[in-house]
Amino acid sequence: MSDRIGKDMGPSEATLSLGGNGPARKPIGSMRIRPAYIEDLDVLYGIVRNATRRLDAQGIPQWDEIYPNREILEKDIERQEMCVIEVEGEVAGLIVINEEQPAEYAAVEWACAGRALVVHRLTIAPANQRCGLASLLMDFAEDTAANEGYNCLRLDAFTLNPAACTLYENRGYRKAGAVYFRKGEFHCYEKATSKERHTQLP
């Protein structure tokens, strides 16, 4: 995947609506989406741990020291399935995209058939949250899916994480069902790519 990642963005101001709290707006400097490298691992693991602590403080027991752990992130990098977003040259978030679907997805009534690109472990550093970086990474994933001939994107979100669920629903993702993992219930979402959107989804 590394040959398709390398998107530079100039200084901008992003707005991300997170539901009842209204739009969050912060100035954003120069940004770049690029492949994750093994040299980034310490920083990336720190971002994940800090994000996990932020979730815990909000009463959202989504992640812990078991998942996602350092080894999982290292494999994501080695398989060239992770990319990061930089702000002013500093890594501020990550996303993993591949074709791997948990076995639990087989029981979900997906509306969109065909090849699916799956989003995993979307994470933004707490200091950089609420300024639109998650949306930029999702833009990247959706562009990748469309450009590489996928029919749709699939992902899951913890039902007790309203900000994540709102992010996907505001982007037009359809709630296809639910699955249960170690931490509880997760909504399953799907969205057709731009070439399939008008014919595949109700």
C-alpha positions in Angstrom: 0.0 0.0 0.0 3.0 2.3 0.5 3.1 3.3 -3.2 -0.3 4.8 -3.0 0.1 6.9 0.1 1.6 10.3 0.1 -1.0 13.1 0.1 0.1 16.6 1.0 -2.3 19.3 2.2 -1.6 22.9 2.8 -2.6 25.0 5.8 -6.3 24.9 6.4 -9.1 25.0 9.0 -11.2 21.9 9.4 -14.6 21.6 11.0 -15.9 18.3 12.4 -19.3 18.0 13.9 -19.5 15.6 16.9 -23.2 15.6 17.5 -24.7 17.5 20.5 -21.5 19.4 21.3 -21.7 21.4 18.0 -18.9 21.8 15.5 -15.3 21.7 16.8 -13.0 24.1 15.0 -9.3 24.5 15.3 -6.7 25.9 13.0 -4.6 23.3 11.3 -1.2 23.8 9.8 0.4 21.9 6.9 -0.6 18.3 6.8 0.5 15.1 5.1 -0.8 11.6 4.9 2.0 9.1 4.4 2.8 5.4 5.0 3.7 4.4 8.6 7.3 3.3 9.0 8.8 1.1 11.7 10.6 4.1 13.0 7.2 5.6 13.9 6.2 2.7 16.2 7.1 4.3 19.5 5.2 7.5 18.7 2.2 5.5 17.3 2.0 3.3 20.3 2.1 6.4 22.5 -0.8 7.9 20.6 -2.9 4.7 21.0 -2.2 4.5 24.7 -3.0 8.2 25.3 -6.2 7.8 23.2 -7.1 4.8 25.3 -6.6 6.8 28.5 -8.8 9.6 27.1 -11.5 7.0 26.3 -11.3 5.6 29.8 -11.6 9.0 31.4 -14.8 9.5 29.3 -16.2 6.2 30.6 -15.7 4.4 27.2 -14.0 1.1 27.9 -13.3 0.4 24.2 -9.6 -0.4 24.3 -7.0 -1.6 26.8 -3.4 -2.9 27.0 -4.5 -6.1 25.2 -6.0 -4.4 22.1 -4.6 -2.7 20.2 -1.2 -3.6 21.6 2.3 -2.8 20.2 2.6 -6.0 18.3 -0.6 -5.4 16.4 0.6 -2.0 15.4 4.0 -3.4 14.4 2.3 -5.9 12.1 0.1 -3.2 10.5 3.3 -1.3 9.6 5.1 -4.4 8.4 2.2 -5.3 6.1 2.1 -1.7 4.8 -1.5 -1.4 5.8 -1.2 1.6 8.1 -0.9 5.2 7.2 -0.4 8.3 9.4 -1.4 11.9 9.2 1.2 14.5 10.1 0.6 18.0 11.3 3.5 20.4 10.9 5.8 17.3 10.6 4.5 15.6 13.7 2.5 12.3 13.6 -1.0 13.1 14.9 -3.1 10.1 14.0 -3.3 6.7 12.2 -5.6 4.5 10.2 -5.3 0.9 9.0 -7.0 -0.2 5.8 -7.0 -3.7 4.3 -9.4 -6.5 3.2 -9.4 -8.3 6.6 -12.9 -8.8 8.0 -13.5 -10.3 11.4 -15.2 -13.7 11.4 -18.1 -12.0 13.1 -18.9 -10.0 10.0 -20.2 -13.1 8.3 -23.4 -12.9 10.3 -24.1 -9.2 9.4 -26.7 -8.4 6.7 -24.5 -6.2 4.5 -26.3 -4.4 1.7 -23.3 -3.8 -0.5 -21.9 -6.8 -2.3 -18.5 -7.1 -3.9 -15.0 -6.2 -2.8 -14.9 -4.4 0.6 -12.1 -2.3 2.0 -12.1 -2.5 5.8 -11.1 0.3 8.2 -9.4 -0.5 11.4 -7.9 1.3 14.4 -8.6 4.9 13.4 -6.9 6.9 16.1 -6.1 10.6 16.6 -3.8 11.9 19.4 -5.8 13.5 22.1 -4.0 16.9 21.6 -5.2 16.8 18.0 -8.7 15.6 18.4 -11.8 17.7 17.4 -10.0 19.4 14.5 -11.1 17.2 11.6 -8.1 14.8 11.2 -10.3 11.7 11.6 -12.4 13.0 8.7 -9.3 13.6 6.6 -8.2 10.0 7.2 -11.6 8.7 6.3 -11.5 10.8 3.1 -8.3 9.1 2.3 -9.7 5.6 2.9 -12.8 6.4 0.8 -10.7 7.8 -2.1 -8.4 4.7 -1.9 -11.4 2.4 -2.1 -12.9 4.2 -5.1 -9.6 4.5 -6.9 -8.7 0.8 -6.4 -12.0 -0.6 -7.6 -13.6 -1.6 -4.3 -17.4 -1.6 -4.1 -17.7 -0.4 -0.5 -16.0 0.2 2.8 -16.8 -1.6 6.0 -15.9 -0.9 9.7 -17.2 -1.3 13.2 -17.6 1.2 16.1 -18.1 0.6 19.8 -21.7 1.3 20.7 -20.6 3.2 23.8 -18.5 5.6 21.7 -21.0 8.1 20.4 -18.4 10.4 18.8 -17.2 7.6 16.6 -20.6 6.5 15.7 -21.7 10.0 14.9 -18.6 10.5 12.7 -19.5 7.6 10.5 -23.2 8.3 10.4 -22.6 11.9 9.4 -20.4 10.6 6.5 -23.3 8.6 5.2 -22.4 5.2 6.5 -25.3 2.7 6.9 -25.7 0.8 10.1 -25.8 -2.8 8.8 -26.0 -4.7 12.2 -23.9 -5.4 15.2 -21.2 -7.8 16.4 -19.8 -8.7 19.8 -16.2 -8.6 20.7 -14.4 -8.9 24.0 -15.3 -5.4 25.0 -19.0 -5.6 24.1 -21.3 -4.6 21.2 -20.0 -2.8 18.1 -22.1 -1.3 15.4 -21.2 -2.4 11.9 -21.2 0.3 9.2 -20.9 0.2 5.4 -20.7 2.8 2.6 -20.6 2.2 -1.1 -17.9 3.8 -3.1 -18.8 6.7 -5.3 -19.1 4.4 -8.3 -21.5 2.1 -6.5 -23.4 4.4 -4.1 -26.5 4.9 -6.2 -27.1 1.3 -7.1 -26.0 -0.9 -4.1 -27.4 0.8 -1.0 -31.1 1.3 -0.2 
